[in-house]
Amino acid sequence: MIDGSWALDQNIATLKGGADFTFPLQLVYANAQPAESLFQTHGFHIPQLSSRLIPRGKGELIWVDLSGGSHLFTPLEKRDLNRLGDRYRNWFAEVDGDKITIRNREGWQYLYVNGALQSVKSAAGRTLQYVYRTGRLLELGVVGDDQKTGRALAKFAYDRNGRLDAIDFGASVHRFAYGRAGRSHKESLLAWLRPTGQTLRFAYGEVGQLRAIETSAAVVAETAEPKLATATQAPPVPPTVHSYETAFSAPLKTEKRNRVRDSSKDAQNNPANWRLVADHLFEYRYTQGTPGATRFSPRGGAVLGLTVRNKAGAEARLTYNAQAGEETMVDFGGVETRKFFHVAPGKLFNGKLRRLERNGA
């Protein structure tokens, strides 16, 4: 969020696949998220169903994990492009044609074919299975350590346009509805019908950026305070050191992001080029030393900053100095936390946390 982007998330349901595979499916809106296969509409996705591998350059891969975080894999040895590792060498990838297996030292394994996740195998030998037909995910199931007994956890149905229409958990069904939003003339997700009878409705601004989320009874008004993500998630993925989020709120006020230097109609009409400046609880102000800089890809040693002001006038601040490798957070109570990162060149070292201070200690 420090660069003006924002994400909203809410649990759909918890998959109950035993000790190894009990975790939530989350509906996530991220204004920088392009249209993807499940919803085929800007912003919305389900990270636990969208994990994939993306080739990048010679012998490099980007792993998008089940939390939505991304991790770069590079060759362990220059001459061997089939054995890769992440920055901290906690996760490893083995390439075998169109099949790639990612594993850690504890024995967890992720199997991908042509970039799509096929299965997750726990250290105990149980397997979470992704079943596809003609490229669409149809079923998510769990298989026992004997690799014979299993059961379905969720089934997925699609409308005639190939968009996700329903998720069937057996005891409950969640449905989704689509329609045109704003002046973009593009169809977006308009409603989420829950099995409780409650309906969440999504309203959009002039170019299709999310403006408000309402229930069938009232506006959803949950806290929108930026916070460090603390939820645990199974199966395991590499930890995301800094993950900021904003819970569902309405109305949302946006403005064009500073980095939009292209004044063309296409650029101005892209909802990803807008940033959150206010919701029903907070106002957001940004400082951005270099247009186009972000927390993880700064340009020209940019200093990025975010100030959050509540209705009482209290402020919380977050700044990141890319050149110095220093991040400072001051919460609403005045508690200051500073994090210092290595800035030495090299994919295995640059960006790694080296020191943590709280109120000078």
Sequence and secondary structure as in RCSB ss.txt:
>XXXX:A:sequence
MIDGSWALDQNIATLKGGADFTFPLQLVYANAQPAESLFQTHGFHIPQLSSRLIPRGKGELIWVDLSGGSHLFTP
LEKRDLNRLGDRYRNWFAEVDGDKITIRNREGWQYLYVNGALQSVKSAAGRTLQYVYRTGRLLELGVVGDDQKTG
RALAKFAYDRNGRLDAIDFGASVHRFAYGRAGRSHKESLLAWLRPTGQTLRFAYGEVGQLRAIETSAAVVAETAE
PKLATATQAPPVPPTVHSYETAFSAPLKTEKRNRVRDSSKDAQNNPANWRLVADHLFEYRYTQGTPGATRFSPRG
GAVLGLTVRNKAGAEARLTYNAQAGEETMVDFGGVETRKFFHVAPGKLFNGKLRRLERNGA
>XXXX:A:secstr
 TTS  EEEEEEEEEE SSSSEEEEEEEEETT    TTT STTEE GGG  EEEE STT EEEE TTS EEEEEE
EETTEEEEEE TTSSEEEEEETTEEEEEETTS EEEEETTEEEEEE TTS EEEEEEETTEEEEEEEE TTSS E
EEEEEEEE TTS EEEEE SS EEEEEEEE TTS  EEEEEEE TTS EEEEEE TTS EEEEEESSSB      
  B     SS     S  B     SS EEEE TT    SHHHHT GGGEEEEE SSEEEEEEESSTT  SSS ST
T EEEEEEEETTS EEEEEEETTTTEEEEE TT  EEEEEE   SSTTTTT EEEEEETT 
